[in-house]
Amino acid sequence: MNGPLQPASDLPSGPARGASAAFDLRSLGRPRSVRGRDLRERLIVGSLAVAATFSIAVTFGIVIVLANETLGFFRFDEVSVTEFFTGTEWNPLLGAEKHFGIWPLVAGTLLVTVIAASFALPLGLVSAIYLSEYASPRVRSTLKPALEILAGIPTVVYGFFALMVITPALQKLNPALADVAGGAFVFGNYNALSAGLAMGIMILPIVCSLSEDALRAVPRGLRDGAFALGGTRFDVSVKVVVPAALSGIVAAFLLAISRAIGETMIVALAAGGVAQITANPAAEVQTMTAYMVQIFLGDAPAGGVEYKSSYAVAATLFVITLLLTMLGQYILRRFREEYD
């Protein structure tokens, strides 16, 4: 038949017809074969598995190194396990009068972290509520990226900001504070409050961004129902949205606190180097991370008890941050609200 169409009787039959059909499909741009897709998918899954295994292996490697070096620290005659966990004096560089009580370093770390959290957590939550419930889309699209820029600033910049800006500003209060508690609250060149405020600025984007994400995850129906019952925007925000997003907010708080505990450069530059147990924000303190920086800058010979003590401090810091992370994950799973 000479026309554009052929009757079914004129088309090839059997294997020839199947081959012709396959050829026609390929000529129309058929995708790659199933076999090729399976191979590509296996390669992708294998690559992801290798990446995940590598991450886990690195974590275990860090744990093994910390554990091995910490055990080496406790083998020295100058070191007592009891003193390390219960002692209140940390003087590892005083010749024969060495003391390795970890609590002064823990106290300095907690003081700076509490100051940072006291500044960043409420301000970050209020900012998150504004961005989630009050700000227009245009304002939100401008303010949130601007706030998150703070998270990309190197921490050494925050350290110099604390040392060169915050500390001089606090020292201007010294004349008024000179007669308070016998001058105990007079600010020197290094103090916990300056480092804590700079650290609070650093973790503010973490609190704000993660809390705002948790607030925006609350279903719109809860807000509409509260408005239908006569609630104001403030009532809906504080009494409905925040409680519904509480697990995510608490998880954001704990993540920010963990970040603050592990911070190094800010406290190394602005907090000082005196390991002591104090609640005075004007006092000079030393944190666990700042002590490790001091040791690895060459203040102690490699392989000595002072050098090994930094690994014991690092292991303690690792355990503290791990416990905080686990607590945050538990709270997130235990109190998460499920909505349809």
C-alpha positions as CSV (number, residue, x, y, z in Angstrom):
1,M,0.0,0.0,0.0
2,N,1.4,3.3,-1.0
3,G,-0.5,5.5,1.5
4,P,0.9,6.7,4.8
5,L,-0.9,4.0,6.7
6,Q,-0.5,0.3,6.4
7,P,-3.1,-2.3,7.4
8,A,-2.3,-4.5,10.3
9,S,-1.9,-7.5,7.9
10,D,1.0,-5.7,6.2
11,L,2.9,-5.0,9.5
12,P,5.7,-7.4,10.5
13,S,4.7,-10.0,13.0
14,G,6.4,-12.1,15.7
15,P,10.0,-11.2,16.6
16,A,10.4,-9.0,13.7
17,R,7.5,-6.8,14.8
18,G,8.9,-6.6,18.3
19,A,12.3,-5.5,17.0
20,S,10.7,-3.0,14.8
21,A,8.7,-1.6,17.7
22,A,11.8,-1.4,19.9
23,F,13.7,0.4,17.1
24,D,10.8,2.9,16.7
25,L,10.8,3.6,20.4
26,R,14.5,4.2,20.5
27,S,14.2,6.4,17.5
28,L,11.7,8.5,19.4
29,G,14.2,9.3,22.2
30,R,13.7,6.4,24.7
31,P,15.4,7.0,28.1
32,R,18.4,4.9,29.2
33,S,17.8,1.3,29.9
34,V,16.6,0.0,33.3
35,R,20.0,-1.6,33.7
36,G,21.7,1.7,33.3
37,R,19.4,3.3,35.8
38,D,20.1,0.5,38.3
39,L,23.8,0.9,37.9
40,R,23.6,4.7,38.5
41,E,21.4,4.2,41.5
42,R,23.8,1.7,43.0
43,L,26.7,4.1,42.5
44,I,24.8,6.9,44.2
45,V,23.8,4.7,47.2
46,G,27.3,3.3,47.4
47,S,28.8,6.8,47.5
48,L,26.3,7.9,50.2
49,A,27.2,4.8,52.2
50,V,30.9,5.5,51.9
51,A,30.4,9.2,53.0
52,A,28.3,8.1,56.0
53,T,30.8,5.4,57.0
54,F,33.6,7.9,56.8
55,S,31.8,10.3,59.0
56,I,31.2,7.6,61.6
57,A,34.8,6.4,61.4
58,V,36.1,9.9,62.0
59,T,33.9,10.3,65.0
60,F,35.0,7.0,66.4
61,G,38.6,7.9,65.7
62,I,38.3,11.1,67.7
63,V,36.7,9.2,70.6
64,I,39.5,6.6,70.5
65,V,42.3,9.3,70.5
66,L,40.7,11.2,73.3
67,A,40.2,8.1,75.4
68,N,43.7,6.8,74.8
69,E,45.4,10.2,75.6
70,T,43.1,10.7,78.6
71,L,44.1,7.3,80.1
72,G,47.7,8.3,79.5
73,F,47.2,11.5,81.5
74,F,45.8,9.5,84.5
75,R,48.9,7.2,84.5
76,F,51.1,10.1,85.7
77,D,52.0,10.0,89.4
78,E,51.0,13.7,89.8
79,V,47.5,13.0,88.7
80,S,44.7,11.7,90.9
81,V,41.3,10.7,89.4
82,T,39.6,11.8,92.5
83,E,41.3,15.2,92.4
84,F,40.5,15.7,88.7
85,F,36.7,15.2,89.2
86,T,36.4,16.8,92.6
87,G,39.2,19.2,93.0
88,T,38.7,23.0,93.0
89,E,42.2,24.1,92.0
90,W,43.7,24.0,88.5
91,N,47.4,24.8,88.4
92,P,49.1,22.5,85.9
93,L,52.1,24.8,85.3
94,L,53.4,25.4,88.8
95,G,56.4,23.1,88.9
96,A,56.1,20.6,91.7
97,E,52.9,22.1,93.0
98,K,50.6,21.0,90.2
99,H,46.9,20.6,90.8
100,F,44.5,19.1,88.3
101,G,41.0,19.8,89.6
102,I,38.8,20.3,86.6
103,W,36.0,22.4,88.3
104,P,37.6,25.9,87.9
105,L,37.7,25.3,84.1
106,V,34.1,24.0,84.2
107,A,33.0,27.0,86.3
108,G,34.6,29.5,83.9
109,T,33.0,27.7,80.9
110,L,29.5,27.7,82.6
111,L,29.8,31.4,83.6
112,V,30.6,32.6,80.1
113,T,27.9,30.3,78.7
114,V,25.2,31.5,81.1
115,I,26.0,35.1,80.2
116,A,25.8,34.3,76.5
117,A,22.5,32.3,77.0
118,S,21.0,35.0,79.1
119,F,21.6,37.5,76.3
120,A,20.9,35.3,73.2
121,L,18.0,33.0,74.2
122,P,15.3,35.6,75.1
123,L,16.4,38.1,72.4
124,G,16.5,35.3,69.8
125,L,13.1,33.9,70.8
126,V,11.5,37.4,70.6
127,S,13.1,38.0,67.2
128,A,11.8,34.6,66.0
129,I,8.3,35.4,67.2
130,Y,8.4,38.7,65.4
131,L,9.7,37.2,62.1
132,S,7.1,34.3,62.3
133,E,4.0,36.1,63.5
134,Y,4.3,39.8,62.9
135,A,6.7,40.6,60.1
136,S,5.5,40.9,56.5
137,P,7.0,38.5,53.9
138,R,9.1,41.4,52.5
139,V,10.4,42.3,55.9
140,R,11.1,38.7,56.8
141,S,13.0,38.1,53.6
142,T,15.2,41.1,54.4
143,L,15.7,40.7,58.2
144,K,16.3,36.9,58.4
145,P,19.2,36.8,55.9
146,A,20.7,39.9,57.5
147,L,20.5,38.2,60.9
148,E,22.0,35.0,59.6
149,I,25.0,36.8,58.3
150,L,26.2,37.0,61.9
151,A,26.6,33.2,61.8
152,G,29.1,33.5,59.0
153,I,31.4,36.0,60.7
154,P,34.7,34.3,62.0
155,T,34.7,33.9,65.7
156,V,38.1,35.6,66.0
157,V,36.3,38.8,64.8
158,Y,33.9,38.4,67.7
159,G,36.9,38.0,70.0
160,F,38.5,41.2,68.9
161,F,35.1,42.9,69.0
162,A,34.8,41.9,72.7
163,L,38.3,43.0,73.4
164,M,38.3,46.3,71.6
165,V,34.7,47.4,71.8
166,I,32.7,45.7,74.6
167,T,35.4,45.7,77.2
168,P,36.2,49.5,76.9
169,A,32.5,50.2,77.0
170,L,32.2,48.1,80.3
171,Q,35.2,49.9,81.7
172,K,33.4,53.2,81.4
173,L,31.2,51.9,84.2
174,N,34.1,51.4,86.6
175,P,33.8,54.8,88.3
176,A,30.2,54.0,89.3
177,L,31.1,50.4,90.3
178,A,34.2,51.2,92.3
179,D,32.4,51.5,95.6
180,V,30.1,48.4,95.0
181,A,31.2,45.4,96.9
182,G,34.6,46.8,97.6
183,G,35.4,47.2,93.9
184,A,34.8,43.5,93.1
185,F,32.8,44.4,90.0
186,V,35.4,46.7,88.4
187,F,36.2,45.5,84.9
188,G,39.7,44.8,83.8
189,N,41.1,44.2,80.4
190,Y,39.8,40.6,80.5
191,N,36.5,39.6,82.0
192,A,33.7,37.0,81.6
193,L,31.0,39.5,80.8
194,S,32.7,40.8,77.7
195,A,33.3,37.3,76.4
196,G,29.8,36.2,77.2
197,L,28.1,39.1,75.4
198,A,30.2,38.6,72.3
199,M,29.4,34.9,72.4
200,G,25.7,35.7,72.8
201,I,25.9,37.8,69.7
202,M,27.5,34.9,67.9
203,I,24.8,32.3,68.9
204,L,21.9,34.7,68.4
205,P,21.3,33.7,64.7
206,I,21.2,30.0,65.7
207,V,18.5,30.7,68.3
208,C,16.5,33.0,66.1
209,S,16.6,30.9,62.9
210,L,15.9,27.5,64.4
211,S,13.2,28.9,66.7
212,E,11.5,30.7,63.8
213,D,11.6,27.5,61.7
214,A,9.8,25.7,64.6
215,L,7.2,28.5,64.9
216,R,6.4,28.5,61.2
217,A,6.0,24.7,61.3
218,V,2.9,25.1,63.5
219,P,-0.2,24.5,61.3
220,R,-2.1,27.6,60.2
221,G,-5.3,26.0,61.4
222,L,-4.2,26.4,65.1
223,R,-3.8,30.1,64.5
224,D,-7.1,30.5,62.7
225,G,-8.9,28.6,65.4
226,A,-7.4,30.9,68.1
227,F,-8.3,34.0,66.1
228,A,-11.9,32.7,65.6
229,L,-12.2,32.4,69.4
230,G,-11.4,36.1,69.8
231,G,-7.6,35.9,70.5
232,T,-5.4,38.8,69.7
233,R,-2.2,38.3,67.7
234,F,-0.2,38.5,70.9
235,D,-2.4,35.9,72.6
236,V,-2.2,33.6,69.6
237,S,1.6,34.0,69.4
238,V,2.4,33.5,73.1
239,K,-0.4,31.1,74.2
240,V,-0.9,28.9,71.1
241,V,2.1,29.0,68.7
242,V,4.9,29.1,71.2
243,P,3.6,26.1,73.2
244,A,2.9,24.2,70.1
245,A,6.5,24.7,68.9
246,L,8.1,24.3,72.3
247,S,10.1,21.2,71.6
248,G,11.7,22.8,68.5
249,I,12.5,25.9,70.5
250,V,14.1,24.0,73.4
251,A,16.1,22.0,70.9
252,A,17.3,25.3,69.3
253,F,18.3,26.6,72.8
254,L,20.3,23.5,73.6
255,L,22.1,23.5,70.2
256,A,23.0,27.2,70.8
257,I,24.3,26.4,74.3
258,S,26.4,23.5,73.0
259,R,27.8,25.8,70.4
260,A,28.7,28.4,73.1
261,I,30.3,25.8,75.4
262,G,32.6,24.7,72.6
263,E,33.6,28.2,71.4
264,T,37.3,28.9,71.6
265,M,38.6,32.1,70.1
266,I,36.2,34.5,71.8
267,V,37.1,33.3,75.3
268,A,40.8,32.9,74.5
269,L,41.0,36.6,73.5
270,A,38.5,38.2,75.9
271,A,37.9,36.1,79.0
272,G,41.5,35.8,80.3
273,G,43.5,33.0,81.6
274,V,42.9,32.7,85.3
275,A,41.2,29.4,86.2
276,Q,39.0,30.1,89.2
277,I,35.5,29.3,90.5
278,T,33.6,32.5,90.6
279,A,30.2,33.9,89.7
280,N,31.5,37.5,89.2
281,P,31.0,38.6,85.6
282,A,33.8,41.2,86.0
283,A,36.4,38.6,86.9
284,E,38.9,37.0,84.7
285,V,38.2,33.4,84.0
286,Q,39.6,30.5,81.9
287,T,37.4,28.1,80.0
288,M,38.1,24.6,79.0
289,T,38.7,25.5,75.3
290,A,40.9,28.5,76.3
291,Y,43.1,26.2,78.4
292,M,43.5,23.8,75.4
293,V,44.6,26.7,73.2
294,Q,47.1,27.8,75.9
295,I,48.7,24.3,76.1
296,F,48.9,23.8,72.3
297,L,50.5,27.2,71.8
298,G,53.6,25.9,73.4
299,D,53.2,26.6,77.1
300,A,53.9,22.9,77.9
301,P,56.3,20.3,76.5
302,A,54.8,17.7,74.2
303,G,54.1,14.4,76.0
304,G,54.3,15.8,79.5
305,V,51.6,15.7,82.1
306,E,50.5,19.3,81.2
307,Y,50.2,18.4,77.6
308,K,48.2,15.3,78.3
309,S,45.9,17.2,80.6
310,S,44.5,19.1,77.6
311,Y,43.2,15.7,76.3
312,A,41.5,15.0,79.6
313,V,39.9,18.5,79.4
314,A,38.9,17.9,75.8
315,A,37.3,14.5,76.7
316,T,35.3,16.2,79.5
317,L,34.1,18.9,77.1
318,F,33.2,16.2,74.5
319,V,31.1,14.4,77.1
320,I,29.3,17.6,78.2
321,T,28.4,18.6,74.6
322,L,27.4,15.0,73.8
323,L,25.0,14.9,76.7
324,L,23.5,18.3,75.7
325,T,23.0,17.0,72.2
326,M,21.3,13.8,73.4
327,L,19.1,15.8,75.7
328,G,18.0,18.0,72.8
329,Q,17.2,15.0,70.6
330,Y,15.2,13.4,73.4
331,I,13.2,16.6,74.0
332,L,12.6,16.9,70.3
333,R,11.3,13.3,70.0
334,R,9.5,13.2,73.3
335,F,7.5,16.4,73.1
336,R,7.1,16.9,69.4
337,E,3.6,17.7,68.4
338,E,2.3,15.7,65.4
339,Y,-0.3,17.4,63.2
340,D,-2.4,16.1,60.3
